[in-house]
Amino acid sequence: MKRGKKYLEVAKNVDRTTLYDPAEAISVVKKVAVAKFDETIEAHIRTGCDGRHADQQVRGAVVLPHGTGKKVRVLVFAKDAKAAEAEAAGADFVGAEELIPKIQNEGWLDFDVVVATPDMMGVVGRLGRVLGPKGLMPNPKSGTVTMDVTKAINDIKAGKVEYRLDRANIIHVPIGKASFTEEQLSDNFQTLIDAINKAKPSSLKGTYLKSVAIAPTMGPGVKVNPLKLV
């Protein structure tokens, strides 16, 4: 992959052979986030898990203390009193069966997170082929299938992020924006790592956190010493 001059210039700030302490890594990441927009800072965590085994799945959600810096649009599938509750709690969109054709046939996806009450999962299940591949399917483990729609919406708006293994057993999670202070990014990163450490499968033998890197949207990744994260 050919890199531009700007990328190559800022990449000089990163020693590719060094495993940085978390605070130092965040300091370097802020230096290499030089795009003309407020870049998202992401953590990329390679695990020793094998997600093909059910007992080695890592999945959950955590509220970052300083949020993600992104305005999150929430769609809630609910009826009657729960629909009214969702609207009162600040959901961006609330509906039921009538949303199925809009999403399935018209390709409407102007939302970032989907919440559903348990009684609506039969309806939402019909959208599995559309929502599943995009990581938008509600799930009890991430707190998005719940009767407490107010708490779900409040948590999401406050900066709740989901983490899960991808096919390569890597977890990718945003921890904030380049405009955040180093302290804010450090707090968010540590909160995420604490949650992922707690989610370590008991059946896992060997190393859990194999490699960890923090990177801005357009810049190079900075390796973090995983031994400092246990």
C-alpha positions in Angstrom: 0.0 0.0 0.0 1.5 3.3 -1.1 1.5 6.0 1.6 1.4 9.7 1.0 4.2 12.2 1.9 2.2 13.5 4.9 1.7 10.0 6.4 5.4 9.1 5.9 6.5 12.4 7.6 4.3 11.8 10.7 5.3 8.1 10.8 8.8 9.2 11.7 7.4 10.0 15.2 6.7 6.3 15.8 9.4 3.8 16.5 8.0 0.6 15.0 10.2 -1.6 17.1 9.2 -0.1 20.5 6.4 -1.3 22.7 5.3 1.9 24.4 3.8 2.4 27.8 0.1 3.2 27.5 0.5 6.9 28.4 3.4 7.4 26.1 1.6 5.6 23.2 -1.4 8.0 23.6 1.0 11.0 23.6 2.6 9.8 20.3 -0.8 9.0 18.7 -1.9 12.6 19.3 1.3 13.8 17.5 0.6 11.7 14.5 -3.1 12.6 14.2 -2.6 15.5 11.8 -5.5 15.2 9.3 -7.7 18.2 8.6 -10.6 16.7 10.5 -10.9 15.5 14.1 -9.7 11.9 13.7 -11.1 9.0 15.7 -8.6 7.2 17.9 -9.1 3.5 17.9 -7.6 0.6 19.9 -6.8 -2.6 18.1 -6.4 -5.6 20.4 -5.2 -8.9 19.0 -6.2 -11.8 21.3 -5.1 -15.3 21.8 -8.8 -16.5 21.6 -10.3 -18.7 18.9 -13.7 -17.1 18.2 -14.8 -20.3 16.4 -15.3 -21.8 19.9 -18.4 -20.6 21.8 -16.5 -20.6 25.1 -13.8 -18.4 23.7 -16.0 -15.6 22.4 -15.3 -12.1 23.8 -18.2 -9.7 23.6 -19.6 -7.0 25.7 -20.0 -3.3 26.2 -18.6 -0.6 28.4 -19.4 3.1 29.0 -16.2 5.2 28.3 -15.9 7.9 31.0 -15.4 10.7 28.4 -17.6 9.3 25.6 -16.4 8.8 22.0 -16.7 12.3 20.8 -19.3 11.1 18.3 -23.0 11.9 18.2 -24.7 8.5 18.2 -28.1 8.0 16.6 -30.2 5.4 18.4 -33.1 3.5 16.9 -35.4 1.7 19.3 -37.8 -1.1 18.4 -40.6 -0.9 21.0 -44.4 -0.6 21.3 -46.9 1.4 23.4 -45.6 2.5 26.8 -42.0 1.4 26.0 -42.1 3.4 22.7 -43.2 6.5 24.6 -40.4 5.9 27.2 -37.8 5.6 24.4 -38.9 8.9 22.9 -38.8 10.6 26.3 -35.3 9.2 26.9 -34.0 10.8 23.7 -34.1 8.0 21.1 -33.6 9.4 17.6 -36.0 7.0 16.0 -38.7 4.7 17.6 -40.9 2.2 15.8 -42.0 -1.3 15.3 -43.1 -3.5 12.3 -43.6 -0.4 10.0 -39.8 0.1 10.0 -39.1 -3.4 8.5 -39.8 -2.5 4.8 -38.0 0.9 5.2 -34.8 -0.8 6.3 -35.2 -4.0 4.1 -36.4 -2.5 0.9 -35.4 1.2 1.0 -32.0 0.6 2.5 -32.6 3.1 5.4 -29.7 2.9 7.8 -29.5 6.4 9.3 -28.7 5.1 12.8 -25.6 3.9 14.7 -27.1 1.6 17.4 -30.3 -0.5 17.6 -32.0 -1.2 20.9 -35.0 -3.5 21.2 -37.4 -4.7 23.9 -37.3 -8.5 24.2 -40.9 -8.8 22.8 -39.8 -7.0 19.6 -36.9 -9.5 18.8 -39.2 -11.6 16.6 -39.7 -8.6 14.4 -36.1 -7.4 14.6 -34.9 -11.0 13.7 -36.4 -10.5 10.2 -33.7 -7.8 9.7 -30.8 -10.2 10.6 -29.4 -10.3 7.1 -29.3 -6.5 6.9 -28.3 -5.6 10.5 -26.1 -8.6 11.3 -23.2 -8.0 8.8 -23.1 -4.3 9.9 -22.8 -5.2 13.6 -26.2 -3.5 14.3 -28.2 -6.5 15.6 -29.4 -5.9 19.2 -27.9 -8.4 21.7 -28.5 -9.0 25.4 -24.8 -9.3 26.1 -24.2 -5.7 24.9 -27.3 -4.4 26.8 -29.2 -3.6 23.6 -32.0 -6.1 24.2 -33.7 -4.8 27.3 -36.9 -3.6 28.9 -34.9 -0.7 30.5 -34.8 1.4 27.3 -34.1 4.6 29.3 -30.8 3.2 30.7 -29.8 1.7 27.4 -30.3 5.0 25.6 -28.6 7.0 28.3 -25.6 4.7 28.3 -25.2 4.8 24.6 -25.5 8.6 24.4 -23.0 8.9 27.3 -20.3 6.9 25.3 -21.1 3.2 25.5 -19.1 1.2 23.1 -19.3 -2.5 22.1 -16.4 -4.8 21.8 -16.3 -8.1 20.1 -13.9 -10.4 18.3 -13.7 -10.1 14.5 -12.9 -13.1 12.3 -9.2 -12.6 12.9 -9.9 -12.6 16.7 -9.0 -8.9 16.9 -11.1 -6.3 18.8 -11.4 -2.8 17.3 -12.9 -0.1 19.5 -12.9 3.7 19.3 -11.6 5.4 22.4 -12.2 9.0 21.5 -11.1 11.8 19.2 -7.7 13.4 18.5 -9.1 16.6 20.1 -9.4 14.8 23.4 -6.7 15.5 26.1 -4.2 12.8 26.8 -5.9 12.2 30.2 -9.3 11.7 28.6 -7.9 9.2 26.1 -6.0 7.4 28.8 -9.1 7.1 31.0 -11.1 5.8 28.1 -8.4 3.3 27.0 -7.9 2.0 30.6 -11.7 1.6 31.1 -11.8 -0.4 27.9 -8.8 -2.6 28.8 -10.3 -3.3 32.2 -13.5 -4.5 30.7 -11.8 -6.7 28.1 -9.5 -8.2 30.8 -12.6 -9.0 32.9 -14.2 -10.7 29.8 -11.2 -13.1 29.4 -12.6 -16.6 28.7 -11.9 -19.0 31.5 -11.2 -21.7 29.0 -8.4 -19.8 27.3 -4.9 -21.3 27.6 -1.9 -19.1 26.8 -1.6 -15.4 26.2 -4.8 -13.4 26.1 -3.7 -10.0 24.9 -1.2 -10.8 22.2 -0.7 -7.3 20.8 -2.2 -3.9 21.3 -2.0 -0.8 19.1 -3.6 2.6 19.2 -4.1 4.5 15.9 -5.8 7.6 14.5 -8.1 7.3 11.4 -5.4 8.4 8.9 -2.2 7.9 10.8 0.2 5.1 11.8 -0.5 2.7 14.7 1.5 2.9 17.9 2.2 -0.4 19.6 1.4 -0.6 23.4 3.2 -3.0 25.6 0.5 -5.6 26.5 2.4 -6.6 29.7 1.5 -3.2 31.1 -2.2 -3.9 30.5 -2.7 -7.0 32.6 
